Amino acid sequence: MTSAYRFLPAPRRLGGTALAPAAATVCLRLGVWQLGRFHEKAAATRRESTTRPPEPCRRKFF
């Protein structure tokens, strides 16, 4: 009887097996970085909008 996991030690499979967790780690780190940048930009926008007076509305409604 052969093992069900006989395909795992194949050299071409080892590359993919090592690459998948590395790619997942990179994607996770980039997602965390992107979320941090979003929070920084939102905080800067909030600071800017509270320090300057509102602009008058120039839009014509009719």
N, CA, C and O atoms as a MOPAC input file, in Angstrom:
PM7 MOZYME 1SCF
protein

 N      0.83900 1    -1.17800 1     0.00000 1
 C      0.00000 1     0.00000 1     0.00000 1
 C      0.88800 1     1.24600 1     0.00000 1
 O      1.85600 1     1.32600 1     0.75700 1
 N      0.55500 1     2.20500 1    -0.84400 1
 C      1.36300 1     3.42300 1    -0.93400 1
 C      0.75900 1     4.52000 1    -0.06900 1
 O     -0.42800 1     4.51100 1     0.25700 1
 N      1.60800 1     5.44700 1     0.28400 1
 C      1.17700 1     6.55200 1     1.13500 1
 C      0.37100 1     7.56000 1     0.31600 1
 O      0.62900 1     7.73500 1    -0.87500 1
 N     -0.58800 1     8.21200 1     0.93600 1
 C     -1.40500 1     9.21200 1     0.25600 1
 C     -0.61800 1    10.49800 1     0.03900 1
 O     -0.98500 1    11.30500 1    -0.81500 1
 N      0.44700 1    10.70000 1     0.79100 1
 C      1.25000 1    11.92700 1     0.69300 1
 C      2.57000 1    11.68000 1    -0.03600 1
 O      3.55800 1    12.36400 1     0.22700 1
 N      2.59400 1    10.73000 1    -0.92900 1
 C      3.80600 1    10.38900 1    -1.65500 1
 C      4.26000 1    11.53700 1    -2.55100 1
 O      5.45200 1    11.64500 1    -2.84000 1
 N      3.34500 1    12.39800 1    -3.00000 1
 C      3.68300 1    13.47300 1    -3.92500 1
 C      4.41000 1    14.64000 1    -3.24500 1
 O      5.04400 1    15.43600 1    -3.93800 1
 N      4.34200 1    14.76900 1    -1.92200 1
 C      4.92300 1    15.92600 1    -1.23900 1
 C      6.43000 1    16.07600 1    -1.41000 1
 O      6.88400 1    17.20000 1    -1.62300 1
 N      7.23700 1    15.01400 1    -1.33100 1
 C      8.68400 1    15.22200 1    -1.42900 1
 C      9.17900 1    15.53200 1    -2.84500 1
 O     10.37400 1    15.77300 1    -3.01900 1
 N      8.33800 1    15.53700 1    -3.83400 1
 C      8.78800 1    15.81600 1    -5.19500 1
 C      9.41200 1    17.21000 1    -5.25200 1
 O      8.84200 1    18.15700 1    -4.71200 1
 N     10.56500 1    17.35300 1    -5.89300 1
 C     11.26600 1    18.64000 1    -5.91400 1
 C     10.42100 1    19.78500 1    -6.46900 1
 O     10.50000 1    20.90500 1    -5.96400 1
 N      9.63600 1    19.53100 1    -7.47000 1
 C      8.82400 1    20.61800 1    -8.02200 1
 C      7.71800 1    21.04300 1    -7.05000 1
 O      7.23900 1    22.17500 1    -7.13100 1
 N      7.31800 1    20.18800 1    -6.16400 1
 C      6.30500 1    20.52800 1    -5.16500 1
 C      6.90700 1    21.28500 1    -3.98200 1
 O      6.21200 1    22.07500 1    -3.34400 1
 N      8.17800 1    21.05800 1    -3.68100 1
 C      8.80200 1    21.72000 1    -2.54500 1
 C      8.87400 1    23.23000 1    -2.76300 1
 O      8.70300 1    24.00000 1    -1.81800 1
 N      9.12500 1    23.65300 1    -3.99000 1
 C      9.17700 1    25.07900 1    -4.28900 1
 C      7.83900 1    25.74600 1    -4.03200 1
 O      7.78000 1    26.80100 1    -3.40200 1
 N      6.77200 1    25.14300 1    -4.51100 1
 C      5.44300 1    25.68800 1    -4.29500 1
 C      5.02800 1    25.64700 1    -2.84400 1
 O      4.35300 1    26.55300 1    -2.35700 1
 N      5.43500 1    24.59100 1    -2.14900 1
 C      5.11600 1    24.46100 1    -0.73700 1
 C      5.83400 1    25.53900 1     0.07800 1
 O      5.27900 1    26.04700 1     1.05300 1
 N      7.04200 1    25.88800 1    -0.30500 1
 C      7.78000 1    26.93600 1     0.40100 1
 C      7.31100 1    28.32500 1    -0.02400 1
 O      7.33900 1    29.26000 1     0.77600 1
 N      6.88400 1    28.46400 1    -1.26300 1
 C      6.49400 1    29.76800 1    -1.77700 1
 C      5.12700 1    30.22600 1    -1.25400 1
 O      4.92300 1    31.42000 1    -1.03400 1
 N      4.21400 1    29.31700 1    -1.05800 1
 C      2.85800 1    29.68500 1    -0.62700 1
 C      2.83800 1    30.40200 1     0.73000 1
 O      2.20700 1    31.45500 1     0.82600 1
 N      3.48600 1    29.89600 1     1.77300 1
 C      3.48100 1    30.64400 1     3.03800 1
 C      4.23100 1    31.97500 1     2.94000 1
 O      3.85900 1    32.95100 1     3.59100 1
 N      5.28000 1    32.00700 1     2.12800 1
 C      6.02000 1    33.25900 1     1.96100 1
 C      5.14200 1    34.30500 1     1.27700 1
 O      5.12100 1    35.46400 1     1.68900 1
 N      4.42600 1    33.90100 1     0.24600 1
 C      3.53900 1    34.82600 1    -0.46000 1
 C      2.40300 1    35.28900 1     0.45700 1
 O      2.02000 1    36.45900 1     0.42800 1
 N      1.87400 1    34.39200 1     1.25500 1
 C      0.80500 1    34.76100 1     2.18000 1
 C      1.31900 1    35.76000 1     3.21800 1
 O      0.60500 1    36.69400 1     3.58300 1
 N      2.54300 1    35.57200 1     3.69100 1
 C      3.13000 1    36.49600 1     4.66300 1
 C      3.32500 1    37.87000 1     4.04900 1
 O      3.01900 1    38.88300 1     4.67800 1
 N      3.83300 1    37.91100 1     2.82100 1
 C      4.03500 1    39.19500 1     2.13800 1
 C      2.69600 1    39.90900 1     1.94000 1
 O      2.59800 1    41.11100 1     2.18700 1
 N      1.68200 1    39.19700 1     1.50300 1
 C      0.36800 1    39.80500 1     1.30000 1
 C     -0.20600 1    40.33200 1     2.61400 1
 O     -0.79200 1    41.41500 1     2.64500 1
 N     -0.04500 1    39.58900 1     3.67400 1
 C     -0.54400 1    40.02300 1     4.97800 1
 C      0.17000 1    41.28400 1     5.44100 1
 O     -0.47200 1    42.22600 1     5.90600 1
 N      1.49900 1    41.30600 1     5.31800 1
 C      2.25600 1    42.48600 1     5.73300 1
 C      1.89100 1    43.70900 1     4.90300 1
 O      1.77400 1    44.81000 1     5.44000 1
 N      1.71100 1    43.52300 1     3.59500 1
 C      1.31900 1    44.64600 1     2.73800 1
 C     -0.07700 1    45.14800 1     3.09200 1
 O     -0.33200 1    46.35100 1     3.03700 1
 N     -0.97000 1    44.25600 1     3.44800 1
 C     -2.30600 1    44.66200 1     3.86100 1
 C     -2.28400 1    45.47300 1     5.14100 1
 O     -3.00600 1    46.46200 1     5.26100 1
 N     -1.46200 1    45.06700 1     6.09800 1
 C     -1.32900 1    45.80500 1     7.35000 1
 C     -0.71500 1    47.17800 1     7.07100 1
 O     -1.15200 1    48.18200 1     7.63400 1
 N      0.29400 1    47.22100 1     6.20500 1
 C      0.91300 1    48.49200 1     5.84800 1
 C     -0.10600 1    49.43100 1     5.18600 1
 O     -0.17000 1    50.61700 1     5.50900 1
 N     -0.89300 1    48.88900 1     4.26600 1
 C     -1.88300 1    49.70100 1     3.55700 1
 C     -2.93900 1    50.23100 1     4.53100 1
 O     -3.36200 1    51.38000 1     4.40800 1
 N     -3.36000 1    49.43200 1     5.47100 1
 C     -4.33400 1    49.87000 1     6.46300 1
 C     -3.74700 1    50.97600 1     7.34300 1
 O     -4.44500 1    51.93200 1     7.68000 1
 N     -2.48700 1    50.85400 1     7.71200 1
 C     -1.82500 1    51.89400 1     8.48500 1
 C     -1.74100 1    53.20700 1     7.72100 1
 O     -1.96200 1    54.27700 1     8.28900 1
 N     -1.42200 1    53.12900 1     6.44000 1
 C     -1.36900 1    54.33800 1     5.61200 1
 C     -2.74500 1    54.99500 1     5.51800 1
 O     -2.85400 1    56.22100 1     5.54200 1
 N     -3.78200 1    54.18500 1     5.41300 1
 C     -5.14400 1    54.71800 1     5.35500 1
 C     -5.47300 1    55.49100 1     6.63100 1
 O     -6.02700 1    56.58800 1     6.57500 1
 N     -5.12500 1    54.90500 1     7.78800 1
 C     -5.41700 1    55.56400 1     9.05300 1
 C     -4.62200 1    56.87100 1     9.19600 1
 O     -5.13600 1    57.85600 1     9.72500 1
 N     -3.37700 1    56.87600 1     8.72500 1
 C     -2.57600 1    58.11000 1     8.76800 1
 C     -3.21000 1    59.19800 1     7.90500 1
 O     -3.31600 1    60.35000 1     8.32500 1
 N     -3.62700 1    58.82800 1     6.70900 1
 C     -4.22300 1    59.81000 1     5.79800 1
 C     -5.56000 1    60.31300 1     6.34000 1
 O     -5.85700 1    61.50300 1     6.24000 1
 N     -6.35800 1    59.42800 1     6.90500 1
 C     -7.65000 1    59.84100 1     7.46200 1
 C     -7.44600 1    60.79400 1     8.63300 1
 O     -8.18000 1    61.77200 1     8.77200 1
 N     -6.45700 1    60.51600 1     9.47200 1
 C     -6.18200 1    61.40200 1    10.60700 1
 C     -5.70900 1    62.76600 1    10.12000 1
 O     -6.10600 1    63.79100 1    10.67500 1
 N     -4.86000 1    62.79000 1     9.08300 1
 C     -4.38600 1    64.06100 1     8.53800 1
 C     -5.54100 1    64.84800 1     7.93200 1
 O     -5.60000 1    66.07000 1     8.07300 1
 N     -6.44900 1    64.16800 1     7.26900 1
 C     -7.60200 1    64.84100 1     6.67200 1
 C     -8.50900 1    65.41100 1     7.75400 1
 O     -9.02000 1    66.52200 1     7.61600 1
 N     -8.70900 1    64.65900 1     8.82400 1
 C     -9.52000 1    65.15900 1     9.93900 1
 C     -8.87800 1    66.37900 1    10.58600 1
 O     -9.56200 1    67.35500 1    10.89600 1
 N     -7.55600 1    66.32500 1    10.78900 1
 C     -6.85100 1    67.47300 1    11.37200 1
 C     -6.98500 1    68.70100 1    10.48200 1
 O     -7.23900 1    69.80400 1    10.96500 1
 N     -6.81300 1    68.50200 1     9.18200 1
 C     -6.88300 1    69.61200 1     8.23500 1
 C     -8.28300 1    70.19800 1     8.18000 1
 O     -8.43800 1    71.41700 1     8.11600 1
 N     -9.29400 1    69.36000 1     8.20200 1
 C    -10.66000 1    69.85600 1     8.07700 1
 C    -11.13100 1    70.57500 1     9.34500 1
 O    -12.04200 1    71.40100 1     9.27900 1
 N    -10.53000 1    70.27500 1    10.48700 1
 C    -10.94400 1    70.95100 1    11.71300 1
 C    -10.17400 1    72.24500 1    11.94100 1
 O    -10.59700 1    73.06200 1    12.75900 1
 N     -9.06400 1    72.46100 1    11.25100 1
 C     -8.26800 1    73.66500 1    11.49200 1
 C     -8.58000 1    74.79600 1    10.51800 1
 O     -8.29600 1    75.95400 1    10.82300 1
 N     -9.13900 1    74.50500 1     9.39000 1
 C     -9.43400 1    75.59000 1     8.44800 1
 C    -10.93700 1    75.85300 1     8.41900 1
 O    -11.73500 1    74.94700 1     8.65800 1
 N    -11.31800 1    77.09000 1     8.12700 1
 C    -12.75100 1    77.40800 1     8.08500 1
 C    -13.40600 1    76.76700 1     6.85700 1
 O    -12.73100 1    76.51700 1     5.85900 1
 N    -14.69300 1    76.50400 1     6.92200 1
 C    -15.37300 1    75.88900 1     5.78000 1
 C    -15.44400 1    76.85400 1     4.59700 1
 O    -15.55300 1    78.06800 1     4.77100 1
 N    -15.38100 1    76.29500 1     3.41000 1
 C    -15.47200 1    77.11000 1     2.19900 1
 C    -16.94000 1    77.34300 1     1.85400 1
 O    -17.78200 1    76.47800 1     2.09500 1
 N    -17.24800 1    78.51700 1     1.28800 1
 C    -18.62200 1    78.76200 1     0.90500 1
 C    -19.03800 1    77.86700 1    -0.27600 1
 O    -18.21600 1    77.50100 1    -1.11600 1
 N    -20.30000 1    77.53700 1    -0.31600 1
 C    -20.81700 1    76.69100 1    -1.37100 1
 C    -21.00700 1    77.53300 1    -2.64300 1
 O    -21.67900 1    78.56400 1    -2.61100 1
 N    -20.42700 1    77.10100 1    -3.73300 1
 C    -20.52300 1    77.83300 1    -5.00100 1
 C    -21.38600 1    77.08900 1    -6.00400 1
 O    -21.49700 1    77.50700 1    -7.15700 1
 N    -21.97900 1    76.02600 1    -5.59300 1
 C    -22.79000 1    75.23000 1    -6.49900 1
 C    -24.13100 1    75.86700 1    -6.71700 1
 O    -24.75900 1    76.34500 1    -5.77200 1
 N    -24.58000 1    75.88000 1    -7.95300 1
 C    -25.90000 1    76.43300 1    -8.29200 1
 C    -26.90500 1    75.28100 1    -8.27500 1
 O    -26.69000 1    74.25000 1    -8.91300 1
 N    -27.96200 1    75.45900 1    -7.56800 1
 C    -28.94500 1    74.40100 1    -7.43300 1
 C    -30.03800 1    74.46200 1    -8.49700 1
 O    -30.72600 1    73.46700 1    -8.72600 1
 N    -30.21000 1    75.61100 1    -9.14800 1
 C    -31.24900 1    75.72000 1   -10.16400 1
 C    -30.67500 1    76.12800 1   -11.48200 1
 O    -31.41100 1    76.26900 1   -12.45900 1

